Structures are given as structure tokens and as C-alpha cells.
């Protein structure tokens, strides 16, 4: 059984997602008329949103689901052709959809 400190380090790091998958999430999205920019940063993503500036760094929990240190979750969704169309952001019990511009 792994030591608790090793488990915490693994959880903080997240899972490895191929760079081309991460790159497919990068771009500008829109929620309620304001822009949110998603960019690749190392093995994770940065999310720049002036309306919710607290959580910027997101680590992968799966190929489509990312989580910040503050517990904000974003999950990317693809359309029928496989292209990313939007993401769902969960902040506590609130859920928002951000559509790609």
C-alpha cells in the first residue's frame, strides 16, 4: 500500500493526457457573453476567465475531465464529428456551459 504522501502527490499530478488531446481543448470559449481562454500548460491546462480568476491551473483527472486545486471541474464535450464544441464547468453545485467561439 502506498504511503499517504505518495498518494497525495499522484492526485496532485493527475493523469497523463497526450499533448495533441490537450491542444484540441485550447481556444476561446464563451459563457454569458464573456470570453474564457483555455491554453496548454505543461501536462495540464490554464483557464483565463476574468469573471472567475481564482482557479487558473487545471490537472487532468481523465482525458476529458480537469480539476483545479480549488475544486472547480471542467469537462470537455465533443460534437458528432469529434471536434470539441464546449466544456461544462462545475463550481460547487453551479454548472455552466462554455461554447467554443
C-alpha positions in Angstrom: 0.0 0.0 0.0 1.3 3.4 -1.0 2.1 6.0 1.7 -0.4 8.9 2.1 2.2 11.4 0.9 2.8 9.4 -2.3 -0.9 9.2 -2.9 -1.4 13.0 -2.5 1.5 13.7 -4.9 -0.1 11.3 -7.5 -3.5 13.0 -7.1 -2.0 16.5 -7.4 -0.2 15.5 -10.6 -3.3 13.9 -12.3 -3.3 11.6 -15.2 -1.2 12.0 -18.4 -3.2 13.2 -21.4 -1.4 13.2 -24.8 -0.3 16.7 -25.8 -2.4 16.5 -29.0 -5.6 15.9 -26.9 -4.7 18.8 -24.7 -4.1 21.0 -27.7 -7.6 20.1 -29.0 -9.1 21.8 -25.9 -7.1 25.1 -26.4 -9.0 28.0 -27.7 -11.5 30.7 -26.8 -14.9 29.8 -25.3 -17.8 32.0 -24.2 -20.0 31.9 -21.1 -22.8 34.5 -20.7 -21.2 36.9 -23.2 -17.6 36.9 -21.8 -14.5 35.1 -23.2 -12.6 32.4 -21.5 -9.2 31.3 -22.9 -8.0 27.8 -22.5 -4.3 27.1 -23.1 -2.0 24.1 -22.7 0.4 24.5 -19.8 2.8 21.6 -19.3 0.8 18.4 -18.6 -2.4 20.4 -17.8 -4.4 23.4 -18.9 -4.7 27.1 -17.8 -8.1 28.7 -17.9 -8.1 32.5 -18.0 -11.5 33.8 -17.0 -11.8 37.4 -15.7 -15.1 36.5 -14.1 -13.7 33.6 -12.1 -9.9 34.4 -11.8 -9.2 32.3 -8.6 -8.6 28.9 -10.3 -6.4 29.0 -13.4 -4.4 25.8 -13.3 -6.2 22.5 -14.1 -4.8 19.0 -13.9 -6.3 16.1 -15.8 -8.4 13.6 -13.9 -9.3 11.8 -17.2 -8.9 12.5 -20.9 -11.8 15.0 -20.8 -12.2 16.0 -17.1 -9.9 18.5 -15.4 -9.9 19.9 -11.9 -8.3 22.9 -10.2 -6.8 23.0 -6.7 -9.9 24.8 -5.5 -12.2 22.0 -6.7 -13.5 23.6 -9.9 -14.1 20.9 -12.5 -14.2 21.4 -16.3 -15.2 18.6 -18.7 -14.8 19.0 -22.4 -17.5 17.8 -24.8 -17.2 16.9 -28.5 -19.8 17.0 -31.3 -20.8 14.2 -33.6 -17.6 14.7 -35.7 -15.3 14.5 -32.8 -14.4 18.2 -32.6 -14.6 19.9 -29.2 -17.6 22.1 -29.1 -17.8 23.2 -25.4 -17.0 22.5 -21.9 -19.1 22.2 -18.7 -17.7 24.0 -15.7 -18.8 22.9 -12.2 -18.2 25.2 -9.3 -19.8 23.7 -6.2 -23.4 23.0 -7.2 -23.4 25.5 -10.0 -22.9 24.2 -13.6 -22.2 26.4 -16.6 -21.6 25.6 -20.3 -18.8 27.5 -22.3 -19.2 27.2 -26.1 -16.2 27.4 -28.4 -16.1 30.6 -30.5 
